[in-house]
Amino acid sequence: MIHRSIVGLFVVASLGLLLSENLAPPARAQEQTQGASDDRWQQPFTTEEIKQAGHKFFGGVTREFALAIEQLFSRYGRPNGYILGEEAGGALIGGLRYGEGTLHTRNAGTYRVFWQGPSLGWDFGADGAKTMILVYNLTAVDDIYAYFAGVAGAAYLVGGVGVTVMSHNQLVIAPIRSGIGARLGVNVGYLKFTQRPTWNPF
């Protein structure tokens, strides 16, 4: 569970303490690094596997969620990783979003990940939501620890489900949020993934 309060986020931000942390990407964990030629990364998940994972995680899969998954598979193919986690965020035109979850791969294990990022857009208030993130073109666990910017024209709503497609080099991620977090989710400017939790979204 996320243990940070939304109020705490904005107090820290207002005091400028976020910028005091080291802005360099987190050190790579050698024991988790996998080579690009490792065939464990060449076995993507099927549509049904992702839907089943979503069903267990969300406690059910809506028609809109299933449609969003199908659209992502149609445009980007089959992911070879996915993240299940929770987010908390708040915004007053511009805001912050923090999340934590578990990266699932087919044969290379599971890994704890954290993400942070500023949100942009005419959004107000605070929210918390479960989030599924599809991961494409993953060749090593360390690939995920990077900054991901939004892909132009790839943020949209399907009913009550928000989808934002983001990329870093060849790696593509697609956060999927439903309900209360959907609208703010499609306005996220970028996300930074780390091995450890941090207040610093930059």
Contacts in CASP RR format, 6 or more apart in sequence:
PFRMAT RR
TARGET T0000
AUTHOR 0000-0000-0000
METHOD contacts of the structure
MODEL  1
MIHRSIVGLFVVASLGLLLSENLAPPARAQEQTQGASDDRWQQPFTTEEI
KQAGHKFFGGVTREFALAIEQLFSRYGRPNGYILGEEAGGALIGGLRYGE
GTLHTRNAGTYRVFWQGPSLGWDFGADGAKTMILVYNLTAVDDIYAYFAG
VAGAAYLVGGVGVTVMSHNQLVIAPIRSGIGARLGVNVGYLKFTQRPTWN
PF
1 86 0 8 1.000
2 86 0 8 1.000
2 87 0 8 1.000
2 88 0 8 1.000
2 98 0 8 1.000
2 99 0 8 1.000
2 100 0 8 1.000
2 128 0 8 1.000
4 88 0 8 1.000
4 98 0 8 1.000
6 88 0 8 1.000
6 89 0 8 1.000
6 90 0 8 1.000
6 126 0 8 1.000
9 88 0 8 1.000
9 89 0 8 1.000
9 90 0 8 1.000
9 96 0 8 1.000
9 98 0 8 1.000
9 199 0 8 1.000
10 90 0 8 1.000
10 95 0 8 1.000
10 96 0 8 1.000
12 18 0 8 1.000
12 199 0 8 1.000
13 96 0 8 1.000
17 199 0 8 1.000
18 199 0 8 1.000
18 200 0 8 1.000
18 201 0 8 1.000
18 202 0 8 1.000
19 200 0 8 1.000
19 202 0 8 1.000
21 198 0 8 1.000
21 199 0 8 1.000
21 200 0 8 1.000
23 200 0 8 1.000
23 202 0 8 1.000
25 145 0 8 1.000
25 146 0 8 1.000
25 147 0 8 1.000
26 145 0 8 1.000
26 194 0 8 1.000
26 195 0 8 1.000
26 196 0 8 1.000
27 195 0 8 1.000
28 142 0 8 1.000
28 145 0 8 1.000
29 141 0 8 1.000
29 142 0 8 1.000
29 195 0 8 1.000
32 111 0 8 1.000
32 141 0 8 1.000
32 142 0 8 1.000
33 140 0 8 1.000
33 141 0 8 1.000
33 142 0 8 1.000
34 40 0 8 1.000
34 41 0 8 1.000
34 108 0 8 1.000
34 139 0 8 1.000
34 140 0 8 1.000
34 141 0 8 1.000
35 139 0 8 1.000
35 140 0 8 1.000
36 139 0 8 1.000
36 140 0 8 1.000
38 108 0 8 1.000
38 139 0 8 1.000
38 140 0 8 1.000
40 105 0 8 1.000
40 106 0 8 1.000
40 107 0 8 1.000
40 108 0 8 1.000
41 80 0 8 1.000
41 105 0 8 1.000
41 108 0 8 1.000
41 138 0 8 1.000
41 139 0 8 1.000
41 140 0 8 1.000
42 80 0 8 1.000
43 80 0 8 1.000
43 106 0 8 1.000
43 107 0 8 1.000
44 77 0 8 1.000
44 78 0 8 1.000
44 79 0 8 1.000
44 80 0 8 1.000
44 81 0 8 1.000
44 106 0 8 1.000
45 53 0 8 1.000
45 78 0 8 1.000
45 79 0 8 1.000
45 80 0 8 1.000
45 81 0 8 1.000
45 82 0 8 1.000
45 106 0 8 1.000
46 78 0 8 1.000
47 69 0 8 1.000
47 70 0 8 1.000
47 73 0 8 1.000
47 78 0 8 1.000
50 69 0 8 1.000
50 73 0 8 1.000
50 79 0 8 1.000
50 82 0 8 1.000
50 132 0 8 1.000
50 134 0 8 1.000
51 61 0 8 1.000
51 65 0 8 1.000
51 66 0 8 1.000
51 69 0 8 1.000
53 82 0 8 1.000
53 84 0 8 1.000
53 104 0 8 1.000
53 132 0 8 1.000
54 60 0 8 1.000
54 61 0 8 1.000
54 65 0 8 1.000
54 84 0 8 1.000
54 132 0 8 1.000
55 61 0 8 1.000
57 84 0 8 1.000
57 85 0 8 1.000
57 130 0 8 1.000
57 132 0 8 1.000
58 65 0 8 1.000
58 130 0 8 1.000
58 132 0 8 1.000
58 178 0 8 1.000
62 160 0 8 1.000
62 161 0 8 1.000
62 178 0 8 1.000
64 158 0 8 1.000
64 159 0 8 1.000
64 160 0 8 1.000
64 161 0 8 1.000
64 178 0 8 1.000
65 161 0 8 1.000
65 176 0 8 1.000
65 178 0 8 1.000
67 158 0 8 1.000
67 161 0 8 1.000
68 158 0 8 1.000
68 161 0 8 1.000
68 162 0 8 1.000
68 163 0 8 1.000
68 176 0 8 1.000
69 176 0 8 1.000
71 158 0 8 1.000
71 163 0 8 1.000
72 134 0 8 1.000
72 163 0 8 1.000
72 165 0 8 1.000
72 174 0 8 1.000
72 176 0 8 1.000
76 134 0 8 1.000
76 136 0 8 1.000
76 165 0 8 1.000
76 172 0 8 1.000
76 174 0 8 1.000
77 136 0 8 1.000
79 134 0 8 1.000
79 135 0 8 1.000
79 136 0 8 1.000
79 174 0 8 1.000
80 105 0 8 1.000
80 106 0 8 1.000
80 135 0 8 1.000
80 136 0 8 1.000
80 137 0 8 1.000
80 138 0 8 1.000
81 103 0 8 1.000
81 104 0 8 1.000
81 105 0 8 1.000
81 106 0 8 1.000
81 134 0 8 1.000
81 135 0 8 1.000
81 136 0 8 1.000
81 138 0 8 1.000
82 103 0 8 1.000
82 104 0 8 1.000
82 132 0 8 1.000
82 133 0 8 1.000
82 134 0 8 1.000
82 135 0 8 1.000
83 101 0 8 1.000
83 102 0 8 1.000
83 103 0 8 1.000
83 104 0 8 1.000
83 113 0 8 1.000
83 131 0 8 1.000
83 132 0 8 1.000
83 133 0 8 1.000
83 135 0 8 1.000
83 173 0 8 1.000
84 101 0 8 1.000
84 102 0 8 1.000
84 104 0 8 1.000
84 130 0 8 1.000
84 131 0 8 1.000
84 132 0 8 1.000
85 99 0 8 1.000
85 100 0 8 1.000
85 101 0 8 1.000
85 102 0 8 1.000
85 130 0 8 1.000
85 131 0 8 1.000
85 132 0 8 1.000
85 133 0 8 1.000
86 99 0 8 1.000
86 100 0 8 1.000
86 101 0 8 1.000
86 128 0 8 1.000
86 129 0 8 1.000
86 130 0 8 1.000
86 131 0 8 1.000
87 97 0 8 1.000
87 98 0 8 1.000
87 99 0 8 1.000
87 128 0 8 1.000
87 129 0 8 1.000
87 130 0 8 1.000
87 131 0 8 1.000
87 177 0 8 1.000
87 181 0 8 1.000
88 97 0 8 1.000
88 98 0 8 1.000
88 99 0 8 1.000
88 126 0 8 1.000
88 127 0 8 1.000
88 128 0 8 1.000
89 95 0 8 1.000
89 96 0 8 1.000
89 97 0 8 1.000
89 98 0 8 1.000
89 119 0 8 1.000
89 126 0 8 1.000
89 127 0 8 1.000
89 128 0 8 1.000
89 184 0 8 1.000
90 96 0 8 1.000
90 97 0 8 1.000
90 119 0 8 1.000
90 123 0 8 1.000
90 125 0 8 1.000
90 126 0 8 1.000
90 127 0 8 1.000
90 184 0 8 1.000
91 119 0 8 1.000
91 121 0 8 1.000
91 123 0 8 1.000
91 124 0 8 1.000
91 125 0 8 1.000
91 126 0 8 1.000
91 184 0 8 1.000
91 187 0 8 1.000
92 124 0 8 1.000
92 125 0 8 1.000
93 121 0 8 1.000
93 122 0 8 1.000
93 123 0 8 1.000
93 124 0 8 1.000
94 118 0 8 1.000
94 119 0 8 1.000
94 120 0 8 1.000
94 121 0 8 1.000
94 123 0 8 1.000
95 118 0 8 1.000
95 119 0 8 1.000
95 120 0 8 1.000
95 123 0 8 1.000
96 116 0 8 1.000
96 117 0 8 1.000
96 118 0 8 1.000
96 119 0 8 1.000
96 201 0 8 1.000
97 116 0 8 1.000
97 117 0 8 1.000
97 118 0 8 1.000
97 119 0 8 1.000
97 184 0 8 1.000
97 185 0 8 1.000
97 188 0 8 1.000
97 191 0 8 1.000
97 201 0 8 1.000
98 114 0 8 1.000
98 115 0 8 1.000
98 116 0 8 1.000
98 117 0 8 1.000
98 201 0 8 1.000
99 114 0 8 1.000
99 115 0 8 1.000
99 116 0 8 1.000
99 131 0 8 1.000
100 112 0 8 1.000
100 113 0 8 1.000
100 114 0 8 1.000
100 115 0 8 1.000
100 197 0 8 1.000
101 112 0 8 1.000
101 113 0 8 1.000
101 114 0 8 1.000
102 110 0 8 1.000
102 111 0 8 1.000
102 112 0 8 1.000
102 113 0 8 1.000
103 110 0 8 1.000
103 111 0 8 1.000
103 112 0 8 1.000
103 113 0 8 1.000
103 135 0 8 1.000
103 141 0 8 1.000
103 144 0 8 1.000
104 110 0 8 1.000
105 111 0 8 1.000
105 138 0 8 1.000
105 141 0 8 1.000
108 141 0 8 1.000
111 141 0 8 1.000
111 144 0 8 1.000
112 195 0 8 1.000
113 144 0 8 1.000
113 145 0 8 1.000
113 193 0 8 1.000
113 194 0 8 1.000
113 195 0 8 1.000
114 193 0 8 1.000
114 194 0 8 1.000
114 195 0 8 1.000
114 196 0 8 1.000
114 197 0 8 1.000
114 198 0 8 1.000
115 191 0 8 1.000
115 192 0 8 1.000
115 193 0 8 1.000
115 194 0 8 1.000
116 191 0 8 1.000
116 192 0 8 1.000
116 194 0 8 1.000
116 198 0 8 1.000
116 199 0 8 1.000
116 200 0 8 1.000
116 201 0 8 1.000
117 188 0 8 1.000
117 189 0 8 1.000
117 190 0 8 1.000
117 191 0 8 1.000
117 192 0 8 1.000
117 201 0 8 1.000
117 202 0 8 1.000
118 188 0 8 1.000
118 189 0 8 1.000
118 190 0 8 1.000
118 201 0 8 1.000
118 202 0 8 1.000
119 184 0 8 1.000
119 185 0 8 1.000
119 187 0 8 1.000
119 188 0 8 1.000
119 189 0 8 1.000
120 187 0 8 1.000
120 188 0 8 1.000
120 189 0 8 1.000
121 187 0 8 1.000
123 183 0 8 1.000
123 184 0 8 1.000
123 187 0 8 1.000
127 180 0 8 1.000
127 181 0 8 1.000
127 184 0 8 1.000
128 180 0 8 1.000
128 181 0 8 1.000
129 177 0 8 1.000
129 178 0 8 1.000
129 179 0 8 1.000
129 180 0 8 1.000
129 181 0 8 1.000
129 182 0 8 1.000
130 177 0 8 1.000
130 178 0 8 1.000
131 175 0 8 1.000
131 176 0 8 1.000
131 177 0 8 1.000
132 175 0 8 1.000
132 176 0 8 1.000
133 173 0 8 1.000
133 174 0 8 1.000
133 175 0 8 1.000
133 176 0 8 1.000
134 173 0 8 1.000
134 174 0 8 1.000
134 176 0 8 1.000
135 144 0 8 1.000
135 171 0 8 1.000
135 172 0 8 1.000
135 173 0 8 1.000
136 171 0 8 1.000
136 172 0 8 1.000
136 173 0 8 1.000
136 174 0 8 1.000
137 170 0 8 1.000
137 171 0 8 1.000
137 172 0 8 1.000
138 144 0 8 1.000
138 171 0 8 1.000
143 171 0 8 1.000
144 171 0 8 1.000
144 173 0 8 1.000
144 193 0 8 1.000
145 193 0 8 1.000
145 194 0 8 1.000
145 195 0 8 1.000
146 168 0 8 1.000
146 169 0 8 1.000
146 171 0 8 1.000
146 192 0 8 1.000
146 193 0 8 1.000
147 168 0 8 1.000
147 190 0 8 1.000
147 191 0 8 1.000
147 192 0 8 1.000
148 166 0 8 1.000
148 167 0 8 1.000
148 168 0 8 1.000
148 171 0 8 1.000
148 173 0 8 1.000
148 190 0 8 1.000
148 191 0 8 1.000
148 192 0 8 1.000
148 193 0 8 1.000
149 166 0 8 1.000
149 167 0 8 1.000
149 168 0 8 1.000
149 189 0 8 1.000
149 190 0 8 1.000
150 164 0 8 1.000
150 165 0 8 1.000
150 166 0 8 1.000
150 167 0 8 1.000
150 188 0 8 1.000
150 189 0 8 1.000
150 190 0 8 1.000
151 165 0 8 1.000
151 166 0 8 1.000
151 167 0 8 1.000
151 172 0 8 1.000
154 163 0 8 1.000
154 164 0 8 1.000
154 165 0 8 1.000
155 162 0 8 1.000
155 163 0 8 1.000
155 164 0 8 1.000
155 165 0 8 1.000
155 185 0 8 1.000
155 186 0 8 1.000
155 187 0 8 1.000
156 162 0 8 1.000
156 163 0 8 1.000
156 186 0 8 1.000
157 163 0 8 1.000
157 182 0 8 1.000
157 183 0 8 1.000
157 186 0 8 1.000
160 178 0 8 1.000
160 179 0 8 1.000
160 182 0 8 1.000
161 176 0 8 1.000
161 177 0 8 1.000
161 178 0 8 1.000
161 179 0 8 1.000
161 182 0 8 1.000
162 176 0 8 1.000
162 177 0 8 1.000
162 178 0 8 1.000
162 181 0 8 1.000
162 182 0 8 1.000
162 183 0 8 1.000
162 185 0 8 1.000
162 186 0 8 1.000
163 174 0 8 1.000
163 175 0 8 1.000
163 176 0 8 1.000
163 186 0 8 1.000
164 174 0 8 1.000
164 175 0 8 1.000
164 185 0 8 1.000
164 186 0 8 1.000
164 188 0 8 1.000
165 172 0 8 1.000
165 173 0 8 1.000
165 174 0 8 1.000
166 172 0 8 1.000
166 173 0 8 1.000
166 174 0 8 1.000
166 175 0 8 1.000
166 188 0 8 1.000
166 190 0 8 1.000
166 191 0 8 1.000
167 173 0 8 1.000
173 191 0 8 1.000
175 185 0 8 1.000
175 188 0 8 1.000
175 191 0 8 1.000
177 185 0 8 1.000
192 201 0 8 1.000
192 202 0 8 1.000
END
